[in-house]
Amino acid sequence: MSEKAPTRFGKGTSLLGLLATGGLAFFATTRPWWSTTVTTAGMPRTDVEAIGSAALPWAIGLSLLLMASALGIIAGSVVIRRIVGTIAVSAGIAGVIGVVTVSGNPAQQTALDVTAVSGATVVWVDTWWRAVASGGFAGATLVGVWVAFRSHTWAEMSARFEAPTNAGELDEVDTWKLLDAGIDPTQASAE
């Protein structure tokens, strides 16, 4: 039975998947996760929002890590890709756990203090951006699993992108003489 040739299928999808899910998590983390309207006697209504990055600042770092890990897929070897997949899985799981378990109390109180309506009793409402952030991190976890388990079937960069090893054996004059004769100096010493 012959060994299957490496394929490119899945490499581009994984690259775009990590960029998209990391970008989605980043965008959703910078949106309001909680909102409320404060009405106090003698004052106009005030809409107050608590941003996700105020409650969970390290979620932005995780989402940027996920987007940057896509670069490791492009030129990395199988081992590097598996490490990248494992990092993406870990970052995605940490992001989901963080988003689901975060308490918005400090961010909510800060939002009230900034709008100068502290002391009022308010009822906070969750927005859907928190679920979107969680979905972005969960999607990155799935892409990371795909990268870790399927990257061995993807084609690697060929040797033509590597620097020739025998180019340093010729001096500058010999190199020009070979070029004038129409001979590739990187191949001349191999003959």
Secondary structure in CASP SS format (residue, H / E / C, confidence):
PFRMAT SS
TARGET T0000
AUTHOR 0000-0000-0000
METHOD secondary structure of the structure
MODEL  1
M C 1.00
S C 1.00
E C 1.00
K C 1.00
A C 1.00
P C 1.00
T E 1.00
R C 1.00
F C 1.00
G C 1.00
K H 1.00
G H 1.00
T H 1.00
S H 1.00
L H 1.00
L H 1.00
G H 1.00
L H 1.00
L H 1.00
A H 1.00
T H 1.00
G H 1.00
G H 1.00
L H 1.00
A H 1.00
F H 1.00
F H 1.00
A H 1.00
T H 1.00
T C 1.00
R C 1.00
P E 1.00
W E 1.00
W E 1.00
S E 1.00
T E 1.00
T E 1.00
V E 1.00
T C 1.00
T C 1.00
A C 1.00
G C 1.00
M C 1.00
P C 1.00
R C 1.00
T E 1.00
D E 1.00
V E 1.00
E E 1.00
A E 1.00
I E 1.00
G H 1.00
S H 1.00
A H 1.00
A H 1.00
L C 1.00
P C 1.00
W H 1.00
A H 1.00
I H 1.00
G H 1.00
L H 1.00
S H 1.00
L H 1.00
L H 1.00
L H 1.00
M H 1.00
A H 1.00
S H 1.00
A H 1.00
L H 1.00
G H 1.00
I H 1.00
I H 1.00
A H 1.00
G C 1.00
S C 1.00
V H 1.00
V H 1.00
I H 1.00
R H 1.00
R H 1.00
I H 1.00
V H 1.00
G H 1.00
T H 1.00
I H 1.00
A H 1.00
V H 1.00
S H 1.00
A H 1.00
G H 1.00
I H 1.00
A H 1.00
G H 1.00
V H 1.00
I H 1.00
G H 1.00
V H 1.00
V H 1.00
T H 1.00
V C 1.00
S C 1.00
G C 1.00
N H 1.00
P H 1.00
A H 1.00
Q H 1.00
Q H 1.00
T H 1.00
A H 1.00
L H 1.00
D H 1.00
V H 1.00
T C 1.00
A C 1.00
V C 1.00
S C 1.00
G C 1.00
A C 1.00
T C 1.00
V C 1.00
V C 1.00
W C 1.00
V E 1.00
D E 1.00
T C 1.00
W C 1.00
W H 1.00
R H 1.00
A H 1.00
V H 1.00
A H 1.00
S H 1.00
G H 1.00
G H 1.00
F H 1.00
A H 1.00
G H 1.00
A H 1.00
T H 1.00
L H 1.00
V H 1.00
G H 1.00
V H 1.00
W H 1.00
V H 1.00
A H 1.00
F H 1.00
R H 1.00
S H 1.00
H H 1.00
T H 1.00
W E 1.00
A C 1.00
E C 1.00
M C 1.00
S C 1.00
A H 1.00
R H 1.00
F H 1.00
E C 1.00
A C 1.00
P C 1.00
T C 1.00
N C 1.00
A H 1.00
G H 1.00
E H 1.00
L C 1.00
D C 1.00
E H 1.00
V H 1.00
D H 1.00
T H 1.00
W H 1.00
K H 1.00
L H 1.00
L H 1.00
D H 1.00
A C 1.00
G C 1.00
I C 1.00
D C 1.00
P H 1.00
T H 1.00
Q H 1.00
A H 1.00
S C 1.00
A C 1.00
E C 1.00
END
